[in-house]
Amino acid sequence: MLLLLAAALLVAFVLLLYMVSPLISPKPLKLPGAHVVVTGGSSGIGKCVAIECYKQGAFITLIARNENKLLQTKKEIEKYSVNDKQVVLCISVDVSKDYGHVENVLKQAQEKLGPVDMLVNCAGTSITGKFEDLEMNCFENLMAINYLGSVYPSHAVIPTMKERRMGRIVFVSSQAGQLGLFGYTAYSPTKFALRGLAEALQMEVKPYNIYITVAYPPDTDTPGFAEESKTKPLETKLISETSSVCQAEQVARIIVKDAIQGNFNSYIGSDGYMLSILTSGMSPVTSITEGLQQMVCMGIFRIVGLFYLGSFDSIVRRCMIQREKSESTDKTE
């Protein structure tokens, strides 16, 4: 009898959470007529995010280093216009260098297309390799591009968003920003850093109705991923084979949807859901329902996660043994 009563109370509590949750969630951002800035917007996930927003009626500012690629991407995006008032503005600038320059170009963009409603930080790159094989400038360059390349544009748009009491900022991290993997000693820390920035920044700007989203895409079929794959150590390749490669269009749709809703975490697929639960820690929640899911699933997913980690360790050990055997054979010949 007591068990039935406890079960009934639990069900009633869950139903209450589902009913209350929408009342405390952020009001969705309306994209028609909104000004969306996308860094790293000339290719990959950034380009697909820009296309997705443009399809929904937004005005787009594309920021990237390569001016030729930007102009090609501009023509491609303009094919998806929903009205003749939409504009795609291109700005060629390195967002990881000279904050003053980044701030100035964003001011110019706002003068032309109005205040920034949503900033999507997609600028980034990856270098893989074993820790001792990487040059020091790899660590320095990746921190500048992947971390400061998101800090500078965000710092430039925050004041206006606060004045208007509205805005969205997206940081595109990676599943390698949720767990450290072999071969990503230079890359993973830069993506972990975005999570820390996002959590602290969300606490600062939430009272101003500004919401932060951190996206954790898995391996995604982009030019950057293709380039990264050329230098992956064998261990990294074998570990990567345990998950599928996503399409950039799919990733972009999910990121835009979560940003509009004001969700702090944006993940893709079942593996992404599990990692978002496992790494939730003290991260903000958008709804009570989300918090409840984290509490209920954490223990189960930790067990599954340990099996994954054991599998990864096994891959690394096998590769080490094979390499040592190969080196030993070479010496005896």
C-alpha positions as a printed Julia matrix, in Angstrom:
333×3 Matrix{Float64}:
  0.0    0.0     0.0
  2.8    2.38    0.89
  4.61   1.55   -2.36
  1.49   2.36   -4.4
  1.09   5.65   -2.53
  4.74   6.54   -3.12
  4.43   5.66   -6.83
  1.26   7.78   -7.13
  2.99  10.75   -5.46
  5.98  10.38   -7.77
  3.76  10.33  -10.86
  1.85  13.38   -9.58
  5.14  15.19   -8.91
  6.44  14.45  -12.42
  3.18  15.63  -14.01
  3.35  18.82  -11.95
  6.9   19.44  -13.16
  5.84  19.02  -16.79
  3.02  21.53  -16.29
  5.14  24.1   -14.44
  8.22  23.74  -16.63
  6.96  25.82  -19.6
  6.1   28.66  -17.24
  9.73  29.1   -16.12
 11.4   28.46  -19.49
 12.67  31.41  -21.57
 10.4   32.94  -24.15
 11.52  31.7   -27.61
 13.43  34.15  -29.79
 11.65  35.03  -33.04
 14.03  34.78  -36.0
 12.0   36.6   -38.7
 13.63  40.02  -38.97
 16.26  39.2   -36.33
 19.94  40.0   -36.82
 22.08  36.85  -36.48
 25.88  37.01  -36.49
 27.76  33.81  -37.31
 31.53  33.6   -36.9
 33.31  30.91  -38.87
 30.38  31.27  -41.23
 32.07  30.55  -44.54
 31.95  26.75  -44.25
 30.96  23.76  -42.16
 28.55  24.1   -39.24
 28.74  27.91  -39.34
 27.55  28.09  -42.93
 24.71  25.65  -42.23
 23.66  27.65  -39.15
 23.53  30.8   -41.28
 21.42  29.03  -43.93
 19.03  27.67  -41.28
 18.53  31.13  -39.75
 18.13  32.75  -43.18
 15.45  30.21  -44.07
 13.54  31.43  -41.03
 13.68  35.08  -42.11
 16.74  36.36  -40.26
 19.25  38.96  -41.45
 22.75  37.46  -41.44
 26.22  38.81  -40.76
 28.86  36.28  -41.79
 32.31  36.6   -40.27
 35.35  34.59  -41.39
 38.94  35.13  -42.5
 38.75  34.08  -46.16
 36.98  36.8   -48.16
 36.55  34.66  -51.3
 34.87  31.87  -49.35
 32.64  34.41  -47.65
 31.4   35.8   -50.96
 30.74  32.29  -52.31
 28.83  31.4   -49.14
 26.84  34.66  -49.36
 25.58  33.68  -52.83
 24.65  30.22  -51.6
 22.74  31.54  -48.58
 20.82  34.12  -50.6
 19.14  31.32  -52.55
 17.13  30.53  -49.4
 15.59  33.98  -48.87
 11.97  34.09  -47.73
 11.45  37.79  -48.53
 13.18  40.5   -50.57
 14.16  42.51  -47.47
 16.67  39.98  -46.14
 20.36  40.84  -46.28
 23.55  38.81  -45.96
 26.48  40.98  -44.84
 30.04  39.6   -45.12
 32.95  40.72  -42.96
 36.46  39.36  -43.39
 38.25  39.44  -40.03
 40.18  37.11  -37.74
 38.08  37.04  -34.55
 40.98  35.63  -32.52
 43.22  38.67  -32.99
 42.91  42.35  -32.04
 39.76  42.74  -29.93
 39.46  46.41  -30.91
 39.13  45.47  -34.58
 36.54  42.79  -33.81
 34.53  45.29  -31.76
 34.64  47.88  -34.56
 33.42  45.53  -37.3
 30.55  44.35  -35.12
 29.57  47.97  -34.48
 29.51  48.5   -38.24
 27.37  45.41  -38.7
 24.88  46.67  -36.13
 24.74  50.07  -37.8
 23.75  48.36  -41.06
 21.47  45.54  -39.87
 20.44  46.63  -36.39
 21.35  45.27  -32.93
 22.54  41.68  -32.75
 19.75  39.37  -31.57
 21.8   36.17  -31.73
 25.54  35.53  -31.95
 26.7   32.05  -32.96
 30.38  31.45  -32.28
 31.42  28.78  -34.78
 34.97  29.92  -35.53
 37.35  27.14  -34.59
 39.89  24.61  -35.72
 41.44  21.34  -34.58
 44.89  19.79  -34.43
 45.32  16.2   -33.31
 48.4   14.37  -32.15
 50.06  12.9   -29.07
 50.89  15.44  -26.39
 54.67  15.09  -26.65
 54.58  15.29  -30.46
 52.78  18.64  -30.6
 54.67  21.92  -30.84
 53.92  24.58  -28.22
 52.49  26.92  -30.82
 49.71  24.37  -31.46
 48.43  24.85  -27.91
 48.74  28.62  -28.16
 47.04  28.89  -31.56
 44.13  26.62  -30.65
 43.47  28.53  -27.42
 43.48  31.8   -29.35
 41.15  30.61  -32.13
 38.79  28.29  -30.24
 38.53  30.25  -26.99
 39.46  33.9   -27.52
 37.8   33.71  -30.95
 34.53  33.28  -29.04
 35.34  35.66  -26.18
 35.99  38.7   -28.4
 32.72  38.71  -30.43
 30.66  37.88  -27.33
 32.23  40.7   -25.33
 31.46  43.1   -28.18
 27.72  42.34  -28.38
 26.86  41.87  -24.7
 26.41  45.59  -23.81
 23.74  46.18  -26.46
 21.97  42.95  -25.56
 21.85  44.07  -21.92
 20.42  47.46  -22.91
 17.68  45.77  -24.95
 17.03  43.07  -22.3
 17.22  40.28  -24.87
 19.65  38.14  -26.79
 21.13  34.74  -27.47
 24.8   33.71  -27.54
 25.89  30.29  -28.77
 29.27  28.68  -28.16
 29.99  25.73  -30.43
 32.08  23.37  -28.33
 32.44  19.66  -29.1
 31.92  16.26  -27.52
 35.7   16.51  -27.03
 34.79  19.44  -24.75
 32.87  17.02  -22.51
 35.45  14.27  -22.16
 39.15  14.14  -22.9
 40.2   11.69  -25.59
 43.51  10.37  -26.9
 45.03  12.76  -29.43
 43.04  15.83  -28.34
 45.33  17.25  -25.64
 45.6   20.56  -27.52
 42.0   20.71  -28.75
 39.9   19.45  -25.82
 41.04  22.05  -23.25
 39.98  24.88  -25.57
 36.5   23.39  -25.88
 36.27  22.68  -22.14
 37.11  26.35  -21.58
 34.01  27.41  -23.51
 31.85  25.47  -21.05
 33.34  27.35  -18.09
 32.91  30.67  -19.86
 29.3   29.84  -20.73
 28.33  28.84  -17.19
 29.81  31.97  -15.62
 28.44  34.25  -18.34
 24.94  32.76  -18.1
 24.8   33.64  -14.42
 25.75  37.24  -15.25
 23.37  37.84  -18.13
 20.29  35.78  -17.24
 18.68  38.7   -15.32
 18.83  40.66  -18.59
 16.88  37.98  -20.47
 20.01  36.86  -22.35
 20.47  33.12  -22.7
 23.62  31.16  -23.45
 23.73  27.89  -25.38
 26.69  25.52  -25.5
 26.56  23.08  -28.42
 28.42  19.77  -28.26
 28.42  18.35  -31.8
 30.02  14.95  -32.41
 32.27  14.26  -35.42
 30.6   16.24  -38.21
 31.15  15.98  -41.96
 32.82  19.35  -42.6
 35.99  20.52  -44.4
 37.61  21.02  -40.99
 36.85  17.45  -39.95
 38.28  16.12  -43.21
 41.49  18.07  -42.62
 41.7   16.92  -38.99
 41.32  13.27  -40.01
 44.56  13.43  -42.0
 46.66  13.76  -38.85
 44.72  11.63  -36.37
 46.77   9.04  -34.46
 45.61   5.44  -34.92
 44.16   5.35  -31.4
 42.05   8.43  -32.09
 40.75   6.95  -35.36
 39.73   3.7   -33.65
 38.0    5.53  -30.8
 36.19   7.78  -33.3
 34.84   4.7   -35.08
 32.66   3.96  -32.04
 30.38   6.85  -33.04
 28.84   7.89  -36.34
 29.63  11.05  -38.31
 26.79  13.6   -38.43
 25.83  15.9   -41.28
 26.46  19.61  -40.74
 22.88  20.48  -41.75
 21.46  18.24  -39.03
 23.77  19.69  -36.39
 22.92  23.25  -37.45
 19.15  22.67  -37.21
 19.48  21.38  -33.65
 21.79  24.21  -32.57
 19.46  26.88  -33.96
 16.41  25.25  -32.38
 18.06  25.04  -28.94
 19.36  28.61  -29.18
 15.91  29.94  -30.05
 14.45  28.11  -27.05
 17.22  29.37  -24.77
 18.46  25.88  -23.85
 21.86  25.89  -22.17
 22.89  22.47  -23.5
 22.61  21.51  -27.16
 23.42  17.9   -28.01
 22.98  15.55  -30.94
 21.88  11.92  -30.79
 21.71   9.34  -28.0
 25.44   9.58  -27.2
 25.09  13.34  -26.95
 22.12  13.01  -24.6
 24.06  10.63  -22.35
 27.1   12.95  -22.25
 24.92  15.98  -21.5
 23.51  14.15  -18.47
 26.88  12.81  -17.29
 28.61  16.19  -17.54
 25.72  18.33  -16.28
 27.41  18.97  -12.91
 26.44  22.47  -11.78
 25.42  23.68  -15.23
 22.21  25.72  -15.57
 18.95  24.02  -16.52
 16.33  25.54  -18.78
 13.44  23.66  -17.19
 12.62  21.62  -14.1
 12.03  18.65  -16.37
 15.6   18.81  -17.61
 16.9   18.8   -14.04
 14.71  15.83  -13.17
 16.04  13.85  -16.12
 19.6   14.54  -14.99
 18.87  13.32  -11.46
 17.15  10.14  -12.59
 19.57   9.12  -15.36
 22.95  10.12  -13.9
 23.69   6.82  -12.12
 22.65   4.6   -15.02
 24.61   6.62  -17.58
 27.69   6.58  -15.33
 27.72   2.78  -15.55
 27.4    2.92  -19.35
 30.1    5.58  -19.48
 32.52   3.37  -17.54
 32.12   0.67  -20.19
 32.95   3.23  -22.88
 36.04   4.39  -20.99
 37.16   0.8   -20.49
 36.79   0.2   -24.22
 38.82   3.31  -25.05
 41.58   2.3   -22.63
 41.66  -1.14  -24.22
 42.11   0.41  -27.69
 45.0    2.55  -26.46
 46.72  -0.43  -24.78
 46.38  -2.63  -27.87
 47.85   0.08  -30.08
 50.75   0.58  -27.67
 51.54  -3.16  -27.63
 51.33  -3.4   -31.41
 53.6   -0.37  -31.8
 56.18  -1.78  -29.36
 56.16  -5.14  -31.17
 56.64  -3.4   -34.5
 59.53  -1.31  -33.16
 61.13  -4.4   -31.64
 60.87  -6.28  -34.94
 62.42  -3.36  -36.83
 65.39  -3.31  -34.46
 66.1   -7.03  -34.87
 66.02  -6.92  -38.66
